[in-house]
C-alpha cells in the first residue's frame, strides 16, 4: 500500500518548464519511477528533460538504465555512453554501461570499462 502511494506521487505529468527547478523535479520524478520499476514511464518522463537539457548526465543515465531494463540495448548504450562521457569516473554510469556491453556480448568493452 505504501509503495503504491509513493509510486503514485511520482506518476505526474512530464516536465514542461525550462527552469532549473523543473530539471530537478523531472530527475526526482524519473528516479522515483525507476525505483518503482516503471521503466516506460521513466523514458517518457525524461524525453522533455533531455530535450531541454541534452547534456545532463544523470538524465542520460536514468534513461539508459530504463532502456536497459526494457531490453533496448542499443538505445541504452547510447544514453549510458553520453552519461559516461560527461562524468567518466561515476561508478554507476560505468557499471551500467559495462552491463549493457556484457548483455550485448562485447566482453572486451565490458572488461575495459571495469
MOPAC internal coordinates of N, CA, C and O (Angstrom, degrees):
PM7 1SCF
backbone

  N    0.0000 0     0.00 0     0.00 0    0    0    0
  C    1.4440 1     0.00 0     0.00 0    1    0    0
  C    1.5257 1   111.02 1     0.00 0    2    1    0
  O    1.2310 1   120.66 1   133.48 1    3    2    1
  N    1.3455 1   116.34 1   -46.52 1    3    2    1
  C    1.4503 1   119.95 1   179.05 1    5    3    2
  C    1.5252 1   110.75 1   -63.55 1    6    5    3
  O    1.2310 1   120.31 1   138.87 1    7    6    5
  N    1.3384 1   117.01 1   -41.13 1    7    6    5
  C    1.4654 1   119.24 1   179.70 1    9    7    6
  C    1.5256 1   110.89 1   -64.16 1   10    9    7
  O    1.2310 1   119.59 1   143.95 1   11   10    9
  N    1.3154 1   118.38 1   -36.05 1   11   10    9
  C    1.4656 1   121.99 1   177.29 1   13   11   10
  C    1.5241 1   110.05 1   -63.45 1   14   13   11
  O    1.2310 1   120.35 1   137.75 1   15   14   13
  N    1.3298 1   116.93 1   -42.25 1   15   14   13
  C    1.4555 1   121.23 1   178.31 1   17   15   14
  C    1.5217 1   110.84 1   -63.71 1   18   17   15
  O    1.2310 1   120.59 1   134.05 1   19   18   17
  N    1.3130 1   116.47 1   -45.95 1   19   18   17
  C    1.4613 1   120.37 1  -179.62 1   21   19   18
  C    1.5206 1   110.35 1   -62.01 1   22   21   19
  O    1.2310 1   120.57 1   134.00 1   23   22   21
  N    1.3279 1   116.51 1   -46.00 1   23   22   21
  C    1.4654 1   119.91 1   179.28 1   25   23   22
  C    1.5173 1   111.64 1   -62.17 1   26   25   23
  O    1.2310 1   120.04 1   142.51 1   27   26   25
  N    1.3212 1   117.53 1   -37.49 1   27   26   25
  C    1.4629 1   119.90 1   179.87 1   29   27   26
  C    1.5231 1   111.49 1   -67.56 1   30   29   27
  O    1.2310 1   120.06 1   149.91 1   31   30   29
  N    1.3264 1   117.49 1   -30.09 1   31   30   29
  C    1.4559 1   120.32 1   177.13 1   33   31   30
  C    1.5193 1   111.66 1   -64.67 1   34   33   31
  O    1.2310 1   120.60 1   148.46 1   35   34   33
  N    1.3276 1   116.45 1   -31.54 1   35   34   33
  C    1.4501 1   120.62 1  -179.13 1   37   35   34
  C    1.5124 1   112.65 1   -89.87 1   38   37   35
  O    1.2310 1   119.26 1   172.01 1   39   38   37
  N    1.2921 1   119.01 1    -7.99 1   39   38   37
  C    1.4648 1   123.09 1  -178.26 1   41   39   38
  C    1.5209 1   110.22 1   -91.47 1   42   41   39
  O    1.2310 1   121.33 1  -115.06 1   43   42   41
  N    1.3080 1   115.05 1    64.94 1   43   42   41
  C    1.4507 1   120.32 1   178.54 1   45   43   42
  C    1.5070 1   109.29 1  -107.53 1   46   45   43
  O    1.2310 1   120.23 1     0.83 1   47   46   45
  N    1.3120 1   117.16 1  -179.17 1   47   46   45
  C    1.4555 1   120.89 1   179.12 1   49   47   46
  C    1.5197 1   111.48 1   -67.20 1   50   49   47
  O    1.2310 1   120.35 1   -13.62 1   51   50   49
  N    1.3213 1   116.94 1   166.38 1   51   50   49
  C    1.4516 1   122.62 1  -179.39 1   53   51   50
  C    1.5193 1   110.35 1   -71.54 1   54   53   51
  O    1.2310 1   121.52 1   -27.31 1   55   54   53
  N    1.3372 1   114.70 1   152.69 1   55   54   53
  C    1.4572 1   121.08 1   178.74 1   57   55   54
  C    1.5275 1   109.09 1   -68.72 1   58   57   55
  O    1.2310 1   120.19 1   -49.38 1   59   58   57
  N    1.3194 1   117.24 1   130.62 1   59   58   57
  C    1.4577 1   119.92 1  -177.40 1   61   59   58
  C    1.5232 1   112.09 1  -121.84 1   62   61   59
  O    1.2310 1   119.53 1   161.06 1   63   62   61
  N    1.3135 1   118.51 1   -18.94 1   63   62   61
  C    1.4541 1   121.95 1  -178.96 1   65   63   62
  C    1.5227 1   109.85 1   -80.93 1   66   65   63
  O    1.2310 1   120.55 1    -5.39 1   67   66   65
  N    1.3375 1   116.56 1   174.61 1   67   66   65
  C    1.4549 1   120.77 1  -176.55 1   69   67   66
  C    1.5199 1   113.32 1  -117.72 1   70   69   67
  O    1.2310 1   119.16 1  -168.30 1   71   70   69
  N    1.3036 1   119.22 1    11.70 1   71   70   69
  C    1.4530 1   120.90 1  -177.55 1   73   71   70
  C    1.5206 1   111.08 1   -81.83 1   74   73   71
  O    1.2310 1   120.35 1   -22.20 1   75   74   73
  N    1.3509 1   116.94 1   157.80 1   75   74   73
  C    1.4674 1   119.83 1   174.98 1   77   75   74
  C    1.5310 1   112.40 1   -57.62 1   78   77   75
  O    1.2310 1   120.19 1   148.01 1   79   78   77
  N    1.3278 1   117.24 1   -31.99 1   79   78   77
  C    1.4677 1   119.97 1   176.91 1   81   79   78
  C    1.5203 1   110.62 1   -64.53 1   82   81   79
  O    1.2310 1   120.61 1   145.11 1   83   82   81
  N    1.3379 1   116.44 1   -34.89 1   83   82   81
  C    1.4593 1   120.66 1   177.53 1   85   83   82
  C    1.5227 1   110.36 1   -67.25 1   86   85   83
  O    1.2310 1   120.37 1   141.24 1   87   86   85
  N    1.3333 1   116.89 1   -38.76 1   87   86   85
  C    1.4586 1   120.71 1   175.94 1   89   87   86
  C    1.5192 1   109.89 1   -59.27 1   90   89   87
  O    1.2310 1   120.38 1   130.20 1   91   90   89
  N    1.3190 1   116.87 1   -49.80 1   91   90   89
  C    1.4653 1   120.76 1  -179.97 1   93   91   90
  C    1.5217 1   111.72 1   -62.27 1   94   93   91
  O    1.2310 1   120.57 1   140.61 1   95   94   93
  N    1.3262 1   116.51 1   -39.39 1   95   94   93
  C    1.4728 1   120.14 1   178.29 1   97   95   94
  C    1.5223 1   110.76 1   -64.63 1   98   97   95
  O    1.2310 1   120.49 1   137.86 1   99   98   97
  N    1.3199 1   116.66 1   -42.14 1   99   98   97
  C    1.4662 1   120.58 1   178.83 1  101   99   98
  C    1.5167 1   111.90 1   -64.47 1  102  101   99
  O    1.2310 1   120.58 1   137.72 1  103  102  101
  N    1.3333 1   116.50 1   -42.28 1  103  102  101
  C    1.4643 1   120.41 1   178.14 1  105  103  102
  C    1.5214 1   111.36 1   -66.45 1  106  105  103
  O    1.2310 1   120.31 1   138.99 1  107  106  105
  N    1.3243 1   117.00 1   -41.01 1  107  106  105
  C    1.4626 1   121.17 1   178.36 1  109  107  106
  C    1.5270 1   110.71 1   -63.44 1  110  109  107
  O    1.2310 1   120.58 1   135.97 1  111  110  109
  N    1.3235 1   116.50 1   -44.03 1  111  110  109
  C    1.4494 1   120.96 1   178.82 1  113  111  110
  C    1.5324 1   110.72 1   -62.25 1  114  113  111
  O    1.2310 1   120.72 1   133.89 1  115  114  113
  N    1.3391 1   116.22 1   -46.11 1  115  114  113
  C    1.4682 1   120.20 1   179.89 1  117  115  114
  C    1.5256 1   110.60 1   -62.99 1  118  117  115
  O    1.2310 1   119.96 1   140.57 1  119  118  117
  N    1.3220 1   117.68 1   -39.43 1  119  118  117
  C    1.4655 1   121.36 1   178.67 1  121  119  118
  C    1.5311 1   110.38 1   -62.18 1  122  121  119
  O    1.2310 1   120.55 1   137.92 1  123  122  121
  N    1.3089 1   116.55 1   -42.08 1  123  122  121
  C    1.4568 1   120.40 1   177.89 1  125  123  122
  C    1.5112 1   112.42 1   -65.10 1  126  125  123
  O    1.2310 1   120.87 1   137.16 1  127  126  125
  N    1.3213 1   115.94 1   -42.84 1  127  126  125
  C    1.4649 1   120.41 1   177.86 1  129  127  126
  C    1.5217 1   111.19 1   -64.35 1  130  129  127
  O    1.2310 1   120.48 1   140.66 1  131  130  129
  N    1.3254 1   116.68 1   -39.34 1  131  130  129
  C    1.4593 1   120.95 1   177.72 1  133  131  130
  C    1.5243 1   110.12 1   -62.27 1  134  133  131
  O    1.2310 1   120.61 1   138.39 1  135  134  133
  N    1.3334 1   116.44 1   -41.61 1  135  134  133
  C    1.4561 1   121.09 1   177.52 1  137  135  134
  C    1.5170 1   113.20 1   -65.36 1  138  137  135
  O    1.2310 1   120.25 1   157.47 1  139  138  137
  N    1.3122 1   117.12 1   -22.53 1  139  138  137
  C    1.4717 1   122.37 1   178.28 1  141  139  138
  C    1.5308 1   111.61 1   -96.68 1  142  141  139
  O    1.2310 1   120.73 1  -169.87 1  143  142  141
  N    1.3308 1   116.21 1    10.13 1  143  142  141
  C    1.4699 1   122.16 1   179.53 1  145  143  142
  C    1.5284 1   112.81 1    58.66 1  146  145  143
  O    1.2310 1   120.56 1  -147.15 1  147  146  145
  N    1.3074 1   116.54 1    32.85 1  147  146  145
  C    1.4687 1   121.62 1   177.43 1  149  147  146
  C    1.5337 1   107.80 1  -100.30 1  150  149  147
  O    1.2310 1   121.60 1  -108.08 1  151  150  149
  N    1.3342 1   114.55 1    71.92 1  151  150  149
  C    1.4576 1   121.59 1  -168.56 1  153  151  150
  C    1.5274 1   113.19 1   -67.90 1  154  153  151
  O    1.2310 1   119.78 1   140.25 1  155  154  153
  N    1.3120 1   118.03 1   -39.75 1  155  154  153
  C    1.4673 1   119.69 1   178.29 1  157  155  154
  C    1.5224 1   110.46 1   -64.53 1  158  157  155
  O    1.2310 1   120.43 1   143.67 1  159  158  157
  N    1.3238 1   116.78 1   -36.33 1  159  158  157
  C    1.4586 1   121.09 1   178.74 1  161  159  158
  C    1.5300 1   111.11 1   -68.50 1  162  161  159
  O    1.2310 1   120.52 1   145.69 1  163  162  161
  N    1.3351 1   116.61 1   -34.31 1  163  162  161
  C    1.4658 1   120.50 1   176.67 1  165  163  162
  C    1.5256 1   109.19 1   -61.53 1  166  165  163
  O    1.2310 1   120.71 1   132.27 1  167  166  165
  N    1.3161 1   116.24 1   -47.73 1  167  166  165
  C    1.4655 1   121.01 1   179.90 1  169  167  166
  C    1.5285 1   109.77 1   -58.26 1  170  169  167
  O    1.2310 1   120.31 1   134.24 1  171  170  169
  N    1.3187 1   117.02 1   -45.76 1  171  170  169
  C    1.4688 1   121.00 1  -179.77 1  173  171  170
  C    1.5245 1   111.44 1   -65.36 1  174  173  171
  O    1.2310 1   120.26 1   138.67 1  175  174  173
  N    1.3133 1   117.11 1   -41.33 1  175  174  173
  C    1.4680 1   121.33 1  -179.01 1  177  175  174
  C    1.5239 1   111.59 1   -63.60 1  178  177  175
  O    1.2310 1   120.74 1   144.55 1  179  178  177
  N    1.3266 1   116.19 1   -35.45 1  179  178  177
  C    1.4639 1   119.59 1  -175.34 1  181  179  178
  C    1.5191 1   113.77 1   -87.60 1  182  181  179
  O    1.2310 1   119.86 1   171.68 1  183  182  181
  N    1.3257 1   117.87 1    -8.32 1  183  182  181
  C    1.4707 1   119.93 1   178.73 1  185  183  182
  C    1.5260 1   111.37 1   -59.55 1  186  185  183
  O    1.2310 1   118.87 1   126.65 1  187  186  185
  N    1.3409 1   119.76 1   -53.35 1  187  186  185
  C    1.4672 1   118.00 1   179.18 1  189  187  186
  C    1.5309 1   112.83 1   -69.87 1  190  189  187
  O    1.2310 1   120.33 1   150.81 1  191  190  189
  N    1.3163 1   116.98 1   -29.19 1  191  190  189
  C    1.4699 1   120.24 1   177.94 1  193  191  190
  C    1.5286 1   109.25 1   -62.39 1  194  193  191
  O    1.2310 1   120.66 1   131.10 1  195  194  193
  N    1.3350 1   116.35 1   -48.90 1  195  194  193
  C    1.4643 1   119.71 1  -179.22 1  197  195  194
  C    1.5225 1   112.49 1   -71.53 1  198  197  195
  O    1.2310 1   120.10 1   155.09 1  199  198  197
  N    1.3053 1   117.41 1   -24.91 1  199  198  197
  C    1.4638 1   120.40 1   175.06 1  201  199  198
  C    1.5328 1   108.92 1   -65.96 1  202  201  199
  O    1.2310 1   120.85 1   139.24 1  203  202  201
  N    1.3197 1   115.98 1   -40.76 1  203  202  201
  C    1.4622 1   120.72 1  -178.01 1  205  203  202
  C    1.5341 1   112.14 1   -83.09 1  206  205  203
  O    1.2310 1   120.56 1   142.99 1  207  206  205
  N    1.3235 1   116.54 1   -37.01 1  207  206  205
  C    1.4665 1   122.26 1  -177.85 1  209  207  206
  C    1.5280 1   108.72 1  -126.51 1  210  209  207
  O    1.2310 1   119.66 1  -104.89 1  211  210  209
  N    1.3375 1   118.25 1    75.11 1  211  210  209
  C    1.4652 1   121.28 1  -172.01 1  213  211  210
  C    1.5222 1   115.20 1   -68.14 1  214  213  211
  O    1.2310 1   119.77 1   166.86 1  215  214  213
  N    1.3094 1   118.04 1   -13.14 1  215  214  213
  C    1.4617 1   120.68 1  -178.28 1  217  215  214
  C    1.5223 1   112.99 1  -106.52 1  218  217  215
  O    1.2310 1   119.76 1  -167.17 1  219  218  217
  N    1.3144 1   118.06 1    12.83 1  219  218  217
  C    1.4639 1   120.55 1  -177.71 1  221  219  218
  C    1.5282 1   110.09 1   -75.06 1  222  221  219
  O    1.2310 1   119.84 1   -66.76 1  223  222  221
  N    1.3358 1   117.92 1   113.24 1  223  222  221
  C    1.4697 1   119.75 1  -175.49 1  225  223  222
  C    1.5275 1   113.76 1   -66.37 1  226  225  223
  O    1.2310 1   119.85 1   144.45 1  227  226  225
  N    1.3136 1   117.89 1   -35.55 1  227  226  225
  C    1.4691 1   119.90 1  -178.89 1  229  227  226
  C    1.5225 1   111.19 1   -67.99 1  230  229  227
  O    1.2310 1   120.43 1   142.38 1  231  230  229
  N    1.3246 1   116.79 1   -37.62 1  231  230  229
  C    1.4629 1   120.28 1   176.87 1  233  231  230
  C    1.5262 1   110.40 1   -65.30 1  234  233  231
  O    1.2310 1   120.47 1   138.02 1  235  234  233
  N    1.3306 1   116.71 1   -41.98 1  235  234  233
  C    1.4678 1   119.79 1   177.36 1  237  235  234
  C    1.5324 1   110.54 1   -65.10 1  238  237  235
  O    1.2310 1   120.47 1   140.31 1  239  238  237
  N    1.3270 1   116.70 1   -39.69 1  239  238  237
  C    1.4675 1   120.17 1   179.12 1  241  239  238
  C    1.5301 1   111.20 1   -62.03 1  242  241  239
  O    1.2310 1   120.48 1   130.87 1  243  242  241
  N    1.3253 1   116.69 1   -49.13 1  243  242  241
  C    1.4660 1   119.16 1  -177.89 1  245  243  242
  C    1.5330 1   111.43 1   -66.50 1  246  245  243
  O    1.2310 1   120.65 1   139.49 1  247  246  245
  N    1.3246 1   116.37 1   -40.51 1  247  246  245
  C    1.4692 1   118.44 1   178.37 1  249  247  246
  C    1.5269 1   110.20 1   -65.30 1  250  249  247
  O    1.2310 1   120.30 1   137.04 1  251  250  249
  N    1.3357 1   117.03 1   -42.96 1  251  250  249
  C    1.4517 1   120.63 1   177.42 1  253  251  250
  C    1.5197 1   112.28 1   -61.76 1  254  253  251
  O    1.2310 1   120.50 1   140.42 1  255  254  253
  N    1.3170 1   116.65 1   -39.58 1  255  254  253
  C    1.4619 1   121.56 1   178.24 1  257  255  254
  C    1.5243 1   110.54 1   -64.08 1  258  257  255
  O    1.2310 1   120.32 1   135.26 1  259  258  257
  N    1.3257 1   116.98 1   -44.74 1  259  258  257
  C    1.4685 1   120.78 1   178.70 1  261  259  258
  C    1.5309 1   110.39 1   -63.23 1  262  261  259
  O    1.2310 1   120.31 1   136.96 1  263  262  261
  N    1.3256 1   117.02 1   -43.04 1  263  262  261
  C    1.4628 1   120.32 1   178.78 1  265  263  262
  C    1.5240 1   111.25 1   -64.94 1  266  265  263
  O    1.2310 1   120.39 1   144.62 1  267  266  265
  N    1.3101 1   116.86 1   -35.38 1  267  266  265
  C    1.4639 1   121.08 1   176.20 1  269  267  266
  C    1.5223 1   110.05 1   -61.76 1  270  269  267
  O    1.2310 1   120.57 1   135.81 1  271  270  269
  N    1.3162 1   116.51 1   -44.19 1  271  270  269
  C    1.4683 1   120.91 1   177.73 1  273  271  270
  C    1.5287 1   111.94 1   -64.90 1  274  273  271
  O    1.2310 1   120.56 1   150.82 1  275  274  273
  N    1.3207 1   116.54 1   -29.18 1  275  274  273
  C    1.4694 1   121.39 1   178.06 1  277  275  274
  C    1.5242 1   112.09 1   -85.92 1  278  277  275
  O    1.2310 1   120.63 1  -173.94 1  279  278  277
  N    1.3279 1   116.40 1     6.06 1  279  278  277
  C    1.4699 1   123.17 1   178.92 1  281  279  278
  C    1.5315 1   112.55 1    63.12 1  282  281  279
  O    1.2310 1   120.34 1  -150.42 1  283  282  281
  N    1.3164 1   116.95 1    29.58 1  283  282  281
  C    1.4592 1   122.12 1   174.43 1  285  283  282
  C    1.5263 1   106.94 1  -101.31 1  286  285  283
  O    1.2310 1   121.59 1  -107.70 1  287  286  285
  N    1.3278 1   114.56 1    72.30 1  287  286  285
  C    1.4582 1   122.34 1  -166.79 1  289  287  286
  C    1.5211 1   112.84 1   -63.04 1  290  289  287
  O    1.2310 1   119.75 1   133.08 1  291  290  289
  N    1.3289 1   118.08 1   -46.92 1  291  290  289
  C    1.4684 1   120.00 1  -177.86 1  293  291  290
  C    1.5264 1   111.34 1   -58.67 1  294  293  291
  O    1.2310 1   120.51 1   133.01 1  295  294  293
  N    1.3247 1   116.64 1   -46.99 1  295  294  293
  C    1.4620 1   120.75 1   179.66 1  297  295  294
  C    1.5285 1   110.89 1   -66.83 1  298  297  295
  O    1.2310 1   120.67 1   142.27 1  299  298  297
  N    1.3312 1   116.32 1   -37.73 1  299  298  297
  C    1.4678 1   120.57 1   178.41 1  301  299  298
  C    1.5205 1   110.17 1   -61.30 1  302  301  299
  O    1.2310 1   120.72 1   134.49 1  303  302  301
  N    1.3257 1   116.22 1   -45.51 1  303  302  301
  C    1.4698 1   119.45 1  -179.41 1  305  303  302
  C    1.5253 1   111.40 1   -61.39 1  306  305  303
  O    1.2310 1   120.19 1   140.91 1  307  306  305
  N    1.3171 1   117.24 1   -39.09 1  307  306  305
  C    1.4707 1   120.27 1  -179.80 1  309  307  306
  C    1.5263 1   110.74 1   -60.85 1  310  309  307
  O    1.2310 1   120.37 1   134.84 1  311  310  309
  N    1.3293 1   116.89 1   -45.16 1  311  310  309
  C    1.4701 1   119.54 1  -179.84 1  313  311  310
  C    1.5267 1   111.59 1   -70.78 1  314  313  311
  O    1.2310 1   120.69 1   140.14 1  315  314  313
  N    1.3144 1   116.28 1   -39.86 1  315  314  313
  C    1.4664 1   118.91 1   179.88 1  317  315  314
  C    1.5271 1   111.09 1   -67.92 1  318  317  315
  O    1.2310 1   119.95 1   145.27 1  319  318  317
  N    1.3260 1   117.70 1   -34.73 1  319  318  317
  C    1.4735 1   121.17 1   174.86 1  321  319  318
  C    1.5239 1   110.27 1   -61.49 1  322  321  319
  O    1.2310 1   120.47 1   137.45 1  323  322  321
  N    1.3386 1   116.71 1   -42.55 1  323  322  321
  C    1.4730 1   120.11 1   178.53 1  325  323  322
  C    1.5181 1   111.16 1   -61.97 1  326  325  323
  O    1.2310 1   120.69 1   139.87 1  327  326  325
  N    1.3388 1   116.28 1   -40.13 1  327  326  325
  C    1.4678 1   119.84 1   178.64 1  329  327  326
  C    1.5215 1   110.42 1   -64.35 1  330  329  327
  O    1.2310 1   120.24 1   135.53 1  331  330  329
  N    1.3248 1   117.14 1   -44.47 1  331  330  329
  C    1.4688 1   121.04 1  -179.34 1  333  331  330
  C    1.5207 1   111.04 1   -66.57 1  334  333  331
  O    1.2310 1   119.85 1   141.55 1  335  334  333
  N    1.3254 1   117.89 1   -38.45 1  335  334  333
  C    1.4680 1   120.26 1   177.43 1  337  335  334
  C    1.5202 1   111.19 1   -60.09 1  338  337  335
  O    1.2310 1   120.66 1   141.16 1  339  338  337
  N    1.3276 1   116.34 1   -38.84 1  339  338  337
  C    1.4637 1   120.62 1  -178.95 1  341  339  338
  C    1.5304 1   112.30 1   -76.63 1  342  341  339
  O    1.2310 1   120.42 1   146.40 1  343  342  341
  N    1.3292 1   116.79 1   -33.60 1  343  342  341
  C    1.4752 1   122.08 1  -178.20 1  345  343  342
  C    1.5251 1   108.75 1  -137.34 1  346  345  343
  O    1.2310 1   120.34 1  -101.79 1  347  346  345
  N    1.3344 1   116.96 1    78.21 1  347  346  345
  C    1.4625 1   120.35 1  -171.09 1  349  347  346
  C    1.5235 1   116.04 1   -68.18 1  350  349  347
  O    1.2310 1   119.83 1   169.84 1  351  350  349
  N    1.3095 1   117.92 1   -10.16 1  351  350  349
  C    1.4672 1   119.89 1  -179.20 1  353  351  350
  C    1.5252 1   113.19 1  -111.90 1  354  353  351
  O    1.2310 1   120.19 1  -170.00 1  355  354  353
  N    1.3277 1   117.25 1    10.00 1  355  354  353
  C    1.4669 1   120.94 1   178.94 1  357  355  354
  C    1.5268 1   108.65 1   -78.94 1  358  357  355
  O    1.2310 1   119.69 1   -66.53 1  359  358  357
  N    1.3442 1   118.20 1   113.47 1  359  358  357
  C    1.4719 1   120.78 1  -174.99 1  361  359  358
  C    1.5263 1   114.50 1   -60.08 1  362  361  359
  O    1.2310 1   119.53 1   143.06 1  363  362  361
  N    1.3399 1   118.50 1   -36.94 1  363  362  361
  C    1.4712 1   120.37 1   179.98 1  365  363  362
  C    1.5111 1   110.90 1   -62.96 1  366  365  363
  O    1.2310 1   120.76 1   138.95 1  367  366  365
  N    1.3274 1   116.14 1   -41.05 1  367  366  365
  C    1.4596 1   120.75 1  -178.99 1  369  367  366
  C    1.5296 1   109.96 1   -65.63 1  370  369  367
  O    1.2310 1   121.09 1   133.00 1  371  370  369
  N    1.3342 1   115.53 1   -47.00 1  371  370  369
  C    1.4661 1   120.49 1  -179.55 1  373  371  370
  C    1.5208 1   111.49 1   -63.20 1  374  373  371
  O    1.2310 1   120.39 1   138.35 1  375  374  373
  N    1.3214 1   116.86 1   -41.65 1  375  374  373
  C    1.4619 1   120.46 1  -178.97 1  377  375  374
  C    1.5297 1   111.10 1   -62.14 1  378  377  375
  O    1.2310 1   120.37 1   130.50 1  379  378  377
  N    1.3285 1   116.91 1   -49.50 1  379  378  377
  C    1.4669 1   119.26 1  -177.48 1  381  379  378
  C    1.5265 1   111.75 1   -67.44 1  382  381  379
  O    1.2310 1   120.38 1   144.81 1  383  382  381
  N    1.3261 1   116.88 1   -35.19 1  383  382  381
  C    1.4641 1   118.91 1   176.24 1  385  383  382
  C    1.5277 1   110.16 1   -66.37 1  386  385  383
  O    1.2310 1   120.12 1   138.06 1  387  386  385
  N    1.3319 1   117.38 1   -41.94 1  387  386  385
  C    1.4660 1   119.52 1   177.94 1  389  387  386
  C    1.5277 1   110.67 1   -64.53 1  390  389  387
  O    1.2310 1   120.18 1   142.69 1  391  390  389
  N    1.3238 1   117.26 1   -37.31 1  391  390  389
  C    1.4613 1   121.16 1   177.09 1  393  391  390
  C    1.5293 1   111.00 1   -63.09 1  394  393  391
  O    1.2310 1   120.42 1   137.74 1  395  394  393
  N    1.3259 1   116.81 1   -42.26 1  395  394  393
  C    1.4676 1   120.79 1   178.19 1  397  395  394
  C    1.5254 1   110.72 1   -61.14 1  398  397  395
  O    1.2310 1   120.34 1   137.67 1  399  398  397
  N    1.3322 1   116.96 1   -42.33 1  399  398  397
  C    1.4597 1   120.17 1   178.36 1  401  399  398
  C    1.5272 1   111.14 1   -67.82 1  402  401  399
  O    1.2310 1   120.48 1   143.57 1  403  402  401
  N    1.3147 1   116.69 1   -36.43 1  403  402  401
  C    1.4678 1   120.62 1   177.41 1  405  403  402
  C    1.5314 1   110.65 1   -62.81 1  406  405  403
  O    1.2310 1   120.82 1   133.10 1  407  406  405
  N    1.3275 1   116.03 1   -46.90 1  407  406  405
  C    1.4738 1   120.53 1   178.83 1  409  407  406
  C    1.5259 1   110.38 1   -60.87 1  410  409  407
  O    1.2310 1   121.06 1   144.19 1  411  410  409
  N    1.3250 1   115.59 1   -35.81 1  411  410  409
  C    1.4625 1   121.31 1  -178.74 1  413  411  410
  C    1.5321 1   112.11 1   -78.73 1  414  413  411
  O    1.2310 1   120.11 1   175.43 1  415  414  413
  N    1.3366 1   117.40 1    -4.57 1  415  414  413
  C    1.4585 1   121.10 1   176.80 1  417  415  414
  C    1.5134 1   115.34 1    89.05 1  418  417  415
  O    1.2310 1   120.21 1  -170.40 1  419  418  417
  N    1.3225 1   117.20 1     9.60 1  419  418  417
  C    1.4652 1   121.15 1  -179.33 1  421  419  418
  C    1.5276 1   109.59 1   -96.51 1  422  421  419
  O    1.2310 1   120.79 1  -100.53 1  423  422  421
  N    1.3245 1   116.09 1    79.47 1  423  422  421
  C    1.4674 1   119.97 1  -176.17 1  425  423  422
  C    1.5270 1   111.93 1   -68.66 1  426  425  423
  O    1.2310 1   119.95 1   148.62 1  427  426  425
  N    1.3217 1   117.69 1   -31.38 1  427  426  425
  C    1.4645 1   119.42 1   179.12 1  429  427  426
  C    1.5274 1   110.57 1   -61.39 1  430  429  427
  O    1.2310 1   120.28 1   134.01 1  431  430  429
  N    1.3201 1   117.07 1   -45.99 1  431  430  429
  C    1.4824 1   120.71 1   179.10 1  433  431  430
  C    1.5247 1   110.32 1   -68.70 1  434  433  431
  O    1.2310 1   120.29 1   145.20 1  435  434  433
  N    1.3338 1   117.05 1   -34.80 1  435  434  433
  C    1.4672 1   120.88 1   177.00 1  437  435  434
  C    1.5170 1   109.82 1   -60.07 1  438  437  435
  O    1.2310 1   120.39 1   131.50 1  439  438  437
  N    1.3238 1   116.87 1   -48.50 1  439  438  437
  C    1.4762 1   121.16 1   179.81 1  441  439  438
  C    1.5108 1   110.96 1   -63.11 1  442  441  439
  O    1.2310 1   120.61 1   137.18 1  443  442  441
  N    1.3175 1   116.45 1   -42.82 1  443  442  441
  C    1.4640 1   121.22 1   179.35 1  445  443  442
  C    1.5339 1   111.37 1   -57.94 1  446  445  443
  O    1.2310 1   120.67 1   136.82 1  447  446  445
  N    1.3126 1   116.32 1   -43.18 1  447  446  445
  C    1.4660 1   120.58 1  -179.55 1  449  447  446
  C    1.5240 1   112.37 1   -70.15 1  450  449  447
  O    1.2310 1   120.61 1   147.32 1  451  450  449
  N    1.3231 1   116.43 1   -32.68 1  451  450  449
  C    1.4568 1   119.78 1  -179.66 1  453  451  450
  C    1.5208 1   111.05 1   -75.70 1  454  453  451
  O    1.2310 1   120.10 1   180.00 1  455  454  453

